[in-house]
Amino acid sequence: MTSQIMRDHMKRGLGMPRELYLSPELYERELEEIFNRSWLLAAHESQLARPGQYVTVESGFESVIVSRTLEGELAAVHNVCRHRGARLLDAGCGTARRLVCPYHQWAYKLDGTMLGAAKMAPDFDKARFPLKPVHVTSWQGMVFVNLAEDPEPLAGLLALGEDAIAPFDLPGATVAHEITYDVGANWKLVWENAQECYHCNVNHPELIRAFDLAALGDFDLRRSDDMRVQSARLGLKPGAISLTLDGRPACSLPMLTGDPYTVALHLKPTFAVVCCPDYTVMLRERPLAIDRTEVTMTWLVRAGAKEGRDYDLDNLIKVWDQTNLQDWALCERTQLGVRSRFFEPGPLSGDEPSVAAFHHAYAAMLSEEK
């Protein structure tokens, strides 16, 4: 029913109807059918470079531990003890040689293999109780997990953007900074905002110092057939090399060799990356509630770059941090508006084709014909 409602609005060129932002039943369905079946960004490889390093990935009621095992492999397991279900690790990151449940001390290797369980019967078979595995893979230096039983291979899904992203050598990058934002808006409002620049001229003074709004219709746009994946080169104003306040590189060590360009890649609705010649931002989105969304942005620079020598951190993050804060305020203002019983969506503008593409992808992901 939801997909049909969305398709009816799409045919009429209208935005998303009010009830799709406000239905608790639909929100629960979105978590299960969209986020728990999508590839979720876990970390950059540099954050899992050493044996024992781990991060947790949260999605709805699910939690996943992603680690570099002591043998040097990537592993991902459900953060649920096989005894009585306690969380093994709190959300966040750290280093561990093994996973020990704080409740009854059942212990596991980082790959999920059970090591031991105190005071169990003599015939207790450790091999029958490993932690449950989760699909994990790395693409262009970024680590992803997927909770589905048989997910579509990530490399094939993102293939349309690989030739544009690969020259930036993201595997050779390192994390310079990370900010997590708590946005008081439905996750779909956050994604719709990210899909258009109809609002940019008035609302993003820092961004448009270097970003050329007039060039929006003149970029190498690629979309997957189902509209979930989108890649596009972003035009900068004459003389600008990077998305910074003055258009000059924020980091003196380039990530890109050859002619400079800037490119964005979206995997709806969980992940986006924007690569500039001197730095990259990774963005991941996670619904926290029907009207709250967590967004994490991570800034990458070339490995070996040092703060204070090769880049000024404030200059590096300024444009995107300010743009994000401005966007979240707009999303929260819209959340207040769509709650009104008098809200009816109007037609999309000619500057919002990617919003329409997001609606197409959303309807497909929620299709009752699955």
GUSE-829974 format. One line per field, with one value per residue (C-alpha): x, y, z; residue number from 1; chain; residue in one letter. Coordinates in Angstrom, 3 decimals, decimal comma, padded with zeros to 6 digits. Each point is the difference from the previous one (the first is absolute). Layout:
// GUSE-829974
east <- (X; ...)
north <- (Y; ...)
up <- (Z; ...)
bami <- (NUM; ...)
dodren <- (A; ...)
tordo <- (A; ...)
// end
This chain:
// GUSE-829974
east <- (000,000; 002,802; 001,802; -003,177; -000,710; 003,546; -000,247; -003,289; 001,672; 002,989; -002,248; -001,541; 003,397; -000,797; 002,103; -000,415; -003,382; -000,276; -000,824; 003,249; 001,973; -002,231; -001,114; 001,603; -000,912; 001,713; 003,073; 000,408; -000,402; 002,632; 002,509; -000,562; -000,463; 002,394; 002,707; 000,361; 000,389; 002,345; 003,766; 000,893; 003,244; 001,954; 003,339; 002,949; 002,640; 002,457; -002,309; 000,362; 003,637; 001,489; -000,971; -002,541; -001,464; -003,801; -003,006; -003,674; -002,736; -003,548; -003,191; -003,357; 000,175; 003,039; 003,654; 003,005; 003,644; 002,388; 003,648; 003,438; 000,690; 003,312; 000,663; -000,454; -003,371; -003,150; -002,815; -003,522; -002,240; -003,262; 000,595; -002,105; 001,329; -001,072; -000,880; -002,850; 000,377; 001,938; 001,829; 003,693; 001,281; -001,395; -000,461; 003,197; 003,508; 003,036; 002,503; -000,499; 001,802; -003,229; -003,673; -001,136; -003,618; -000,152; -002,975; 001,269; 003,405; -000,621; 003,000; 000,479; 002,682; -000,494; -001,253; -002,736; 001,531; -000,848; 003,010; -001,658; -002,968; 000,543; -001,893; -001,817; -000,746; 002,854; -001,703; -000,375; 001,142; 001,640; -000,078; -003,815; -000,098; 002,041; -001,128; -002,221; 001,860; -000,883; 001,010; 002,966; 001,992; 002,325; -000,358; 002,435; 001,360; -003,425; -001,386; -003,684; -002,293; -003,357; -002,501; -001,828; 000,448; 001,060; 000,779; 000,787; 003,809; 001,088; 002,636; -002,595; -002,410; 002,560; 001,709; -001,479; 001,976; 003,223; 001,957; -000,766; 000,838; 003,075; 002,483; -000,373; 001,797; -002,394; 001,748; 003,062; -001,876; -000,366; -002,665; 000,572; -003,268; -003,487; -003,238; -003,276; -003,135; -003,384; -002,627; -003,572; -001,590; -001,170; 002,784; -001,793; -000,020; 003,759; 000,548; -002,304; 001,953; 003,282; -001,364; -000,537; 001,544; -003,256; 000,601; 003,758; 000,232; -001,827; 000,958; 003,640; 002,227; 003,173; -000,654; -000,751; 003,234; 001,644; -002,932; -001,413; -003,800; -000,133; 001,891; -002,517; -001,454; 003,422; 001,472; 000,632; -003,110; -000,406; -002,808; -000,690; -003,203; -001,693; 001,268; 001,675; 003,486; 000,937; 003,360; 000,616; 002,896; -000,514; 000,810; 002,128; 000,251; 002,825; 003,281; -001,316; 001,738; -001,726; -003,178; 001,494; -000,766; 002,487; -000,008; 003,636; 001,056; -000,424; 002,723; 003,378; 000,316; -002,317; -002,156; -000,438; 002,689; -000,708; -002,513; -002,088; -003,707; -002,614; -002,444; -002,863; -001,315; -003,243; -001,279; -003,547; -000,904; 003,029; 003,191; 001,580; 003,558; 001,283; 003,577; 001,926; 003,581; 001,381; -002,533; -003,057; -003,111; -001,905; -003,564; -002,182; -003,598; -001,856; -003,616; -000,267; -003,767; -002,812; 001,036; 003,732; 002,909; 003,662; 002,400; 003,762; 002,464; 003,637; 002,739; 002,854; 003,392; 002,983; 001,811; 002,991; -001,656; 000,443; -002,342; 001,713; 002,592; -001,925; -003,478; -001,890; -002,847; -002,447; 000,508; -000,258; -003,387; -001,545; -001,993; -001,602; -000,590; -001,751; -001,949; -001,073; -001,190; -001,949; -001,540; -000,994; -001,788; -001,933; -000,859; -001,218; -002,102; -001,533; -000,649; -002,083; -001,921; -000,816; -001,536; -002,770; -003,247; -000,183; 003,222; -000,465; 003,099; 000,476; 001,645; 003,743; 002,013; 002,286; 002,926; -001,137; 000,437; 002,107; -002,788; -002,284; 002,692; 000,118; -003,789; 000,315; 002,653; -002,044; -003,091; 002,047; 001,618; -003,418; -001,700; -002,636; 001,035; 003,260)
north <- (000,000; 002,431; -000,571; 000,649; 003,219; 001,156; -000,912; 001,892; 003,112; -000,498; -000,159; 003,308; 001,579; 000,492; -000,351; -002,713; -000,125; 000,920; -003,462; -001,484; 002,207; -000,658; -003,664; -002,057; -003,222; 001,175; 001,083; -003,515; -001,442; 002,364; -001,158; -003,633; 000,181; 002,832; 000,571; -003,606; -001,066; 002,783; 000,334; 002,126; 001,934; -001,236; 001,795; 001,001; -002,720; 002,162; -000,276; -003,797; -000,156; -001,839; -003,436; 000,340; 003,318; 000,006; 002,248; -000,645; 000,644; 000,601; -000,458; 000,046; -002,646; -001,619; 000,525; -001,382; -000,234; 000,576; -000,746; -000,780; -003,456; -000,970; -001,875; 003,241; -000,715; 002,109; -001,583; 001,015; -001,707; 000,800; 001,746; -002,563; -002,603; -003,563; -000,620; 002,334; 002,739; 002,718; 002,583; -000,866; 003,506; 003,469; 002,144; 001,619; -001,114; -001,425; -002,825; -003,524; -003,315; -001,904; 000,652; -000,794; 000,362; 002,219; -001,975; -003,592; 000,256; -002,184; 000,727; 000,114; 000,690; 003,127; -002,139; -001,390; -003,373; -000,934; -000,247; -001,071; 000,099; -000,525; -002,599; -001,580; -003,743; -002,325; -000,798; 003,714; 000,367; 003,412; -000,483; 000,157; 003,529; 002,423; 003,589; 000,406; 001,407; 003,080; 000,711; 002,386; 001,364; 002,841; 002,294; 002,789; 000,094; 000,060; -002,893; -000,956; -002,551; -001,401; -001,756; -001,796; -003,724; 000,276; 003,632; 001,308; 000,271; 003,520; 000,244; -000,613; 002,441; 002,827; -000,849; 002,989; 002,369; -001,969; 001,618; 003,467; -000,905; -002,227; 002,776; 001,582; -002,938; -000,265; -003,181; 002,201; 002,554; 000,508; 001,535; 003,661; 000,679; -001,379; 001,607; -001,723; 002,132; -000,726; 001,399; 000,482; -001,160; -003,128; -001,684; 000,549; 003,766; -000,163; -001,933; 002,228; 003,019; -001,594; -000,686; 003,583; 003,447; 001,865; 001,410; 000,594; 003,578; 001,481; -002,494; -001,012; 003,085; -001,945; -002,780; 002,253; 001,956; -002,808; -002,137; 001,155; -000,205; 001,014; -003,167; -002,360; -000,956; -000,649; -002,978; -003,665; -001,405; -003,778; -001,920; -003,681; -001,327; -000,153; 003,521; -001,192; 000,931; 003,379; 001,426; 003,552; 002,367; 003,303; 003,268; 002,581; 003,705; 001,211; -000,098; -002,241; -003,333; -001,314; 000,437; 002,357; 003,558; 001,477; -002,792; -000,839; -003,432; -000,453; -002,661; 000,410; -003,741; -000,867; -003,114; 000,186; -000,079; 001,567; 002,659; 001,066; -000,756; -000,585; -002,903; -001,236; -003,561; -000,892; -003,415; 000,743; 000,181; -000,820; 001,458; 002,803; 001,025; 003,257; -000,016; 003,247; 000,084; 000,598; -001,650; -002,253; -000,104; -003,212; 000,280; -002,685; 000,254; -001,992; 000,465; 000,298; 000,528; 000,997; 003,645; -000,329; -000,848; -000,482; 001,235; -000,549; 001,834; -001,086; 002,114; -001,885; 001,311; -001,684; -002,318; 001,781; 003,429; 001,731; 002,547; 003,342; -000,836; -001,202; 001,234; 002,245; -002,052; 002,913; 000,874; -003,651; -000,605; 003,501; -000,179; -003,373; 000,487; 003,326; -001,446; -002,956; 002,189; 002,159; -003,086; -001,557; 003,216; -000,122; -003,676; 000,641; 002,934; -002,281; -002,727; 002,495; 000,910; -003,496; -000,819; 002,496; -001,584; 002,800; -001,043; -001,119; -000,513; 002,343; -000,728; -000,514; 002,649; -000,414; 000,159; -003,143; -002,932; -001,886; 000,326; -001,695; -002,661; -000,579; -000,419; -002,576; -001,917; 000,176; -001,395; -002,837; -000,915; -000,202; -001,836; -002,476; -002,207; -001,082)
up <- (000,000; 000,919; -003,287; -001,965; 001,898; -000,710; -003,692; -000,324; 001,392; -002,283; -003,075; 001,027; 000,695; 003,679; 003,104; 002,599; 001,776; 003,671; 001,335; -001,308; 002,374; 003,012; 000,007; 002,828; -001,810; -003,183; 001,968; 001,429; -003,470; -001,412; 002,598; -000,913; -003,770; -000,832; 002,612; 001,139; -003,647; -001,119; 000,098; 003,031; 000,247; 003,024; -000,174; -002,101; -000,255; 001,943; 003,012; -000,149; -001,053; 002,997; 001,316; 002,792; -001,103; -000,170; -000,615; 000,606; -002,559; 001,205; -002,033; 001,756; 002,732; -001,607; 000,902; -001,873; 001,060; -002,911; 000,719; -001,310; 001,412; 001,559; -003,244; -001,957; -001,630; 000,043; 002,012; 000,944; 002,560; 001,742; 003,324; 001,853; 002,429; -000,781; 003,656; 000,959; -002,569; 001,809; -002,103; -000,047; -000,701; 000,461; -003,093; -001,206; -000,862; 001,739; 000,080; 001,340; -000,277; 000,590; 000,713; 003,540; 001,036; 003,115; 001,352; 000,352; -001,677; -003,008; -002,214; -003,778; -002,569; -002,069; -002,894; 002,275; 000,837; 003,576; 002,315; 003,190; 002,382; 003,722; 002,052; -002,926; -000,130; -001,015; -003,294; -000,909; -003,626; -000,564; -003,766; 000,030; 001,425; -002,079; -000,353; -003,028; -003,014; -002,028; -003,592; -000,129; -002,919; -000,920; -003,003; -000,885; 003,538; 001,665; 002,066; -000,241; 001,628; -001,062; 002,276; -002,814; -000,511; -003,649; -000,890; -003,434; -000,403; 000,896; -002,724; -002,694; 001,596; 000,065; -003,293; -001,815; 002,252; 000,333; -002,832; 001,397; 003,624; -000,493; -001,000; 003,466; 001,678; 002,929; 001,250; 000,515; 002,102; 003,724; 002,234; 000,878; 001,810; 000,636; 001,192; 000,852; -000,220; 001,585; -002,374; 001,196; -003,251; -001,796; -001,948; -003,320; 000,544; 000,561; -003,229; -002,021; 001,186; -001,107; -003,479; -001,144; -000,061; -000,623; 003,491; -000,214; -001,281; 002,985; 002,721; -000,620; -000,297; 000,888; -002,513; -002,962; 000,342; -001,972; -001,186; -003,338; 000,070; -003,651; -000,945; 001,603; -003,379; -001,503; 001,826; -000,684; 001,683; 000,205; 001,693; 000,471; -001,534; 003,410; 000,885; 003,211; -001,197; -001,432; -001,026; -001,193; -000,511; 001,798; -001,713; 001,781; -000,741; -002,262; 001,885; 002,790; 000,494; 003,128; 002,027; 002,562; 001,061; -002,484; -002,588; 000,694; 001,288; 003,734; 000,111; -001,681; -000,680; -002,904; -000,045; -003,771; -002,653; -003,371; -000,937; 003,025; 000,199; 002,696; -000,027; 002,193; 000,297; 001,827; 001,039; 001,109; 002,789; 002,140; -001,431; -002,009; -000,791; -001,498; -001,268; -000,466; -001,291; 003,516; 002,338; 000,072; 002,156; 000,744; 001,268; 001,548; 001,144; 002,661; 001,132; 003,777; 000,182; -002,309; 000,508; 000,792; -002,270; 000,801; -002,665; 000,270; -002,226; -000,168; -001,582; -001,692; -001,065; -001,562; 002,399; 001,503; -000,003; 003,354; 001,561; 000,408; -002,621; -003,045; 000,865; 002,390; 001,459; 000,282; -003,662; -001,026; 001,619; -000,120; -003,233; 000,628; 003,726; -000,610; -002,933; 002,129; 002,865; -002,429; -001,601; 003,320; 000,993; -003,289; 000,503; 003,534; -001,213; -002,628; 002,576; 001,968; -003,147; -001,240; 003,392; -000,745; -001,165; -002,572; -001,762; -003,616; -002,152; -002,925; -003,353; -000,238; -001,813; -002,974; 002,448; 001,828; -002,422; 002,528; 002,572; -002,529; -000,497; 003,761; 000,041; -002,807; 001,952; 003,205; -001,696; -001,519; 003,341; 001,660; -002,851; 001,169; -002,906; 001,712)
bami <- (1; 2; 3; 4; 5; 6; 7; 8; 9; 10; 11; 12; 13; 14; 15; 16; 17; 18; 19; 20; 21; 22; 23; 24; 25; 26; 27; 28; 29; 30; 31; 32; 33; 34; 35; 36; 37; 38; 39; 40; 41; 42; 43; 44; 45; 46; 47; 48; 49; 50; 51; 52; 53; 54; 55; 56; 57; 58; 59; 60; 61; 62; 63; 64; 65; 66; 67; 68; 69; 70; 71; 72; 73; 74; 75; 76; 77; 78; 79; 80; 81; 82; 83; 84; 85; 86; 87; 88; 89; 90; 91; 92; 93; 94; 95; 96; 97; 98; 99; 100; 101; 102; 103; 104; 105; 106; 107; 108; 109; 110; 111; 112; 113; 114; 115; 116; 117; 118; 119; 120; 121; 122; 123; 124; 125; 126; 127; 128; 129; 130; 131; 132; 133; 134; 135; 136; 137; 138; 139; 140; 141; 142; 143; 144; 145; 146; 147; 148; 149; 150; 151; 152; 153; 154; 155; 156; 157; 158; 159; 160; 161; 162; 163; 164; 165; 166; 167; 168; 169; 170; 171; 172; 173; 174; 175; 176; 177; 178; 179; 180; 181; 182; 183; 184; 185; 186; 187; 188; 189; 190; 191; 192; 193; 194; 195; 196; 197; 198; 199; 200; 201; 202; 203; 204; 205; 206; 207; 208; 209; 210; 211; 212; 213; 214; 215; 216; 217; 218; 219; 220; 221; 222; 223; 224; 225; 226; 227; 228; 229; 230; 231; 232; 233; 234; 235; 236; 237; 238; 239; 240; 241; 242; 243; 244; 245; 246; 247; 248; 249; 250; 251; 252; 253; 254; 255; 256; 257; 258; 259; 260; 261; 262; 263; 264; 265; 266; 267; 268; 269; 270; 271; 272; 273; 274; 275; 276; 277; 278; 279; 280; 281; 282; 283; 284; 285; 286; 287; 288; 289; 290; 291; 292; 293; 294; 295; 296; 297; 298; 299; 300; 301; 302; 303; 304; 305; 306; 307; 308; 309; 310; 311; 312; 313; 314; 315; 316; 317; 318; 319; 320; 321; 322; 323; 324; 325; 326; 327; 328; 329; 330; 331; 332; 333; 334; 335; 336; 337; 338; 339; 340; 341; 342; 343; 344; 345; 346; 347; 348; 349; 350; 351; 352; 353; 354; 355; 356; 357; 358; 359; 360; 361; 362; 363; 364; 365; 366; 367; 368; 369; 370)
dodren <- (A; A; A; A; A; A; A; A; A; A; A; A; A; A; A; A; A; A; A; A; A; A; A; A; A; A; A; A; A; A; A; A; A; A; A; A; A; A; A; A; A; A; A; A; A; A; A; A; A; A; A; A; A; A; A; A; A; A; A; A; A; A; A; A; A; A; A; A; A; A; A; A; A; A; A; A; A; A; A; A; A; A; A; A; A; A; A; A; A; A; A; A; A; A; A; A; A; A; A; A; A; A; A; A; A; A; A; A; A; A; A; A; A; A; A; A; A; A; A; A; A; A; A; A; A; A; A; A; A; A; A; A; A; A; A; A; A; A; A; A; A; A; A; A; A; A; A; A; A; A; A; A; A; A; A; A; A; A; A; A; A; A; A; A; A; A; A; A; A; A; A; A; A; A; A; A; A; A; A; A; A; A; A; A; A; A; A; A; A; A; A; A; A; A; A; A; A; A; A; A; A; A; A; A; A; A; A; A; A; A; A; A; A; A; A; A; A; A; A; A; A; A; A; A; A; A; A; A; A; A; A; A; A; A; A; A; A; A; A; A; A; A; A; A; A; A; A; A; A; A; A; A; A; A; A; A; A; A; A; A; A; A; A; A; A; A; A; A; A; A; A; A; A; A; A; A; A; A; A; A; A; A; A; A; A; A; A; A; A; A; A; A; A; A; A; A; A; A; A; A; A; A; A; A; A; A; A; A; A; A; A; A; A; A; A; A; A; A; A; A; A; A; A; A; A; A; A; A; A; A; A; A; A; A; A; A; A; A; A; A; A; A; A; A; A; A; A; A; A; A; A; A; A; A; A; A; A; A; A; A; A; A; A; A; A; A; A; A; A; A)
tordo <- (M; T; S; Q; I; M; R; D; H; M; K; R; G; L; G; M; P; R; E; L; Y; L; S; P; E; L; Y; E; R; E; L; E; E; I; F; N; R; S; W; L; L; A; A; H; E; S; Q; L; A; R; P; G; Q; Y; V; T; V; E; S; G; F; E; S; V; I; V; S; R; T; L; E; G; E; L; A; A; V; H; N; V; C; R; H; R; G; A; R; L; L; D; A; G; C; G; T; A; R; R; L; V; C; P; Y; H; Q; W; A; Y; K; L; D; G; T; M; L; G; A; A; K; M; A; P; D; F; D; K; A; R; F; P; L; K; P; V; H; V; T; S; W; Q; G; M; V; F; V; N; L; A; E; D; P; E; P; L; A; G; L; L; A; L; G; E; D; A; I; A; P; F; D; L; P; G; A; T; V; A; H; E; I; T; Y; D; V; G; A; N; W; K; L; V; W; E; N; A; Q; E; C; Y; H; C; N; V; N; H; P; E; L; I; R; A; F; D; L; A; A; L; G; D; F; D; L; R; R; S; D; D; M; R; V; Q; S; A; R; L; G; L; K; P; G; A; I; S; L; T; L; D; G; R; P; A; C; S; L; P; M; L; T; G; D; P; Y; T; V; A; L; H; L; K; P; T; F; A; V; V; C; C; P; D; Y; T; V; M; L; R; E; R; P; L; A; I; D; R; T; E; V; T; M; T; W; L; V; R; A; G; A; K; E; G; R; D; Y; D; L; D; N; L; I; K; V; W; D; Q; T; N; L; Q; D; W; A; L; C; E; R; T; Q; L; G; V; R; S; R; F; F; E; P; G; P; L; S; G; D; E; P; S; V; A; A; F; H; H; A; Y; A; A; M; L; S; E; E; K)
// end
